[in-house]
Amino acid sequence: MRLVIDANVLVAALLKDATTRDILLKENIELFAPECLSLEVKSLLEHSRIRKRIKLKDKDLYDLTSAILSRIT
């Protein structure tokens, strides 16, 4: 399966350990995204309101974000 994701989808996966995160981490799903995705996500995570809602520690957040971004074609 192929999916096109945007920053909102990625942030949703970071916010909650649920279906969105599971789907983005599945090996049999090919991910596509705009080239600016990492910049958009970085910008969104700099908003304290959004960062406070993400319950992950900084290292875990970095690792998860990196794992998802590395899967994007």
N, C-alpha and C positions, 0 to 999 in steps of 0.2 A: 504494500500500500504506500502511496505517496501523499504527503501532507505539506501544505504551505502554511507556515506560521508567521505571526507577527509578534511584536513586543508584548501586546496584551496577553496572548496565549502563553508566552514564556513566563511572564510575571505571575500569571494564574498558577502555573506549575510550581513556582517558587513559594507562593503563598500557602499552599495546602498540599499535603501528601495525599493525593487523590487520583482520580482517573486521568486528568490532564497530564500529571507528572508521569504516571505509568505509561501512557501512550507515547510521550516524547522520549522515553527511555527504552522503548521496545526496539530490539535489533532488527525486526522484520519490517519496520516502517522507515521509509526514506523521507527525510525532512528537507524542505526548501524554505528559504527566507530571503528578504531583501538584504542587500549588502550592509545597510545601515542598522541592522538589527542590534548588534552588540552595542553600538553607540546609544540607541534608543533605550535599551535595557539599563545601561549604565546611568543614563540621565534619569530614568524612572526610579532607580534604586537610590539615587541621591536625595530624593524627596523623603524627608524624615517620616512623613505620614505613611508612606508605603513601606519603608524599611521597618518601621515599628510593627507593622502587621505580619511581617515575615518572622516566624519563630525560630529560624535557623541561626546558629552562631555564624560569625563572619567566615570562618574557614569552610564550614559546611555549605554555606551559601555560595562561596567562590567555587568549591568543588562541584556542586550540583549545576551551577550556571555553566561552568567549563565543560562538564560532561554533555550537557544538552547542546551547547554551541558547537562542540566538536563533531556532533552527528549531522550537522547541517551541510548539505551539498551545495 
